[in-house]
Amino acid sequence: MFRFLYYFCGMRKTDKKKEPNIQLFAADIATELPLPLVDSGISAGFPSPAQDYIDLSLDLNKELISNPSSTFFGRVRGESMKDAGILDGDILVIDKSLEPQDGDTAVCFIDGEFLLKYIRIEKDEIFLVPANPDFQPIRVTEENNFCIWGVVTYSIKDHKHRRH
């Protein structure tokens, strides 16, 4: 019933422009930036001897982006996925080429609005499920202008500005 929705996603001309819940950005993979990598592990418990030097490097473009032509970044706006550890201001890596699976975290387009939710795919229904009890699941019907825009593969957090 909803299979065709995975392949096409666009706004209707009648959709009103408003502040998006997710800001979307194209992934620029034209540059490389190998960064030092501590491969021996970073202890989150007892201290371990420090490495005298770091001889490995990691390029985040290569590490986080499997399908460059279909990968985008999105900045989260809102708190509906906070119990999944995805908070306002986090950056998402979104792959539009992945076929959505039940339980995936996805960027969905419904009735002129981009939303970040878990997708629950049942026999004849799709639900967009938040990870915050203050929000209700959304049942997608045939009357909705809906598509699953892309699947979230990673989230990036700014820990230095988070205060408990």
C-alpha atoms as one frame of an Amber mdcrd trajectory, in Angstrom:
protein
   0.000   0.000   0.000   2.728   2.502   0.941   5.579   1.048  -1.146   5.474
   3.851  -3.730   6.046   6.427  -1.004   9.649   5.324  -0.502  10.695   6.436
  -3.969   9.190   9.885  -4.448   9.132  12.738  -2.046   8.439  16.329  -2.950
   6.468  19.268  -1.696   3.280  20.231  -3.440   3.179  23.770  -4.791   0.350
  24.531  -2.375   2.435  23.706   0.702   3.148  26.766   2.803   6.703  27.662
   3.678   7.412  27.710   7.398  10.315  27.172   9.761  11.416  23.558   9.252
  11.739  21.038  12.082  14.948  19.867  10.426  17.399  22.045   8.495  18.781
  20.017   5.583  22.240  20.407   4.018  23.933  18.596   1.142  26.971  16.524
   2.120  30.173  17.998   0.663  32.559  15.093   0.198  34.918  16.900  -2.164
  37.385  17.521   0.655  39.316  15.166   2.867  40.272  15.952   6.420  42.077
  13.052   8.067  41.995  13.576  11.839  44.111  11.786  14.453  42.514   8.602
  15.770  43.131   7.028  19.164  42.672   3.425  18.095  43.671   1.771  21.366
  40.427   2.918  22.983  39.518   5.705  25.360  38.723   4.511  28.853  35.402
   5.617  30.278  36.236   3.949  33.577  39.700   3.748  35.100  42.549   5.772
  33.577  44.786   4.014  31.069  48.315   4.959  30.015  48.333   7.814  27.497
  49.621   7.226  24.001  52.869   9.009  23.272  51.807   9.591  19.686  48.907
   8.920  17.416  49.810   7.365  14.084  46.367   6.574  12.670  43.902   8.962
  11.085  40.219   8.943  10.282  38.283  10.901   7.646  34.691  11.436   8.806
  33.445  11.674   5.204  34.695   8.158   4.534  33.580   6.843   7.920  30.037
   8.257   8.019  28.990   8.455   4.366  28.411   5.227   2.442  26.392   6.697
  -0.430  27.719  10.220  -1.129  25.231  11.190  -3.848  22.237  10.404  -1.631
  23.549  11.563   1.761  22.502  14.777   3.455  23.007  16.375   6.834  20.160
  17.699   8.941  20.122  19.825  12.084  17.396  18.749  14.529  14.887  21.282
  15.799  12.733  20.168  18.723  12.617  17.513  21.424  10.356  14.754  20.057
  13.269  12.252  19.858  15.029  13.147  23.113  14.580   9.698  24.682  16.440
   8.253  21.670  19.332  10.559  22.554  18.632  12.903  19.620  18.326  16.447
  20.907  17.680  19.928  19.557  20.746  21.094  17.636  22.172  17.618  16.926
  23.352  16.970  13.386  22.025  13.918  11.559  23.573  11.971   8.695  20.644
  10.978   6.447  20.866   8.478   3.607  18.053   8.711   1.050  19.160   5.544
  -0.793  18.387   3.149   2.063  15.066   1.349   2.005  13.280   2.145   5.276
  12.795  -0.736   7.679  10.412  -1.036  10.606  12.030   0.640  13.621  14.402
   2.892  11.664  14.860   6.490  12.684  13.832   8.463   9.626  13.234  11.926
   8.284   9.683  11.905   6.982   7.724  14.435   4.972   4.067  14.661   5.916
   1.609  17.332   4.837   4.253  19.963   4.109   6.426  19.336   7.156   9.640
  17.392   7.733   9.590  15.299  10.917  12.126  13.071  12.631  10.541   9.912
  14.049  10.857   6.173  14.377   8.897   4.492  11.624   6.651   1.613  12.511
   5.504  -0.326   9.486   2.586  -2.655  10.024   0.646  -4.746   7.524  -1.498
  -1.920   6.137  -0.351   1.076   8.173   2.606   3.295   8.888   3.038   5.148
  12.160   5.536   7.906  12.955   6.548   7.307  16.551   8.276   9.885  18.768
  10.790   9.092  21.503   9.263  11.497  23.993   6.070  10.832  25.998   4.980
  14.469  25.471   4.324  13.678  21.793   1.787  11.315  20.253   2.414   8.841
  17.415   1.103   9.923  14.021  -0.890   7.428  11.960  -0.244   7.963   8.268
  -3.300   7.668   6.051  -3.804   7.726   2.295  -5.074  11.292   2.661  -1.661
  12.491   3.885   0.957  13.909   1.532   3.643  11.576   2.891   6.986   9.983
   2.168   9.946   8.632   4.064  12.599  11.110   2.898  15.649   9.330   4.278
  16.996   7.011   6.955  19.186   8.393   9.745  22.514   6.558   9.870  24.386
   8.657  12.465  23.869  11.572  14.823  26.538  14.051  15.844  26.356  15.886
  19.163  27.914  19.041  20.553  28.835  17.908  24.066  30.659  21.056  25.122
  27.456  23.079  25.257  25.251  20.502  26.985  24.580  21.270  30.621  22.716
  18.957  32.967
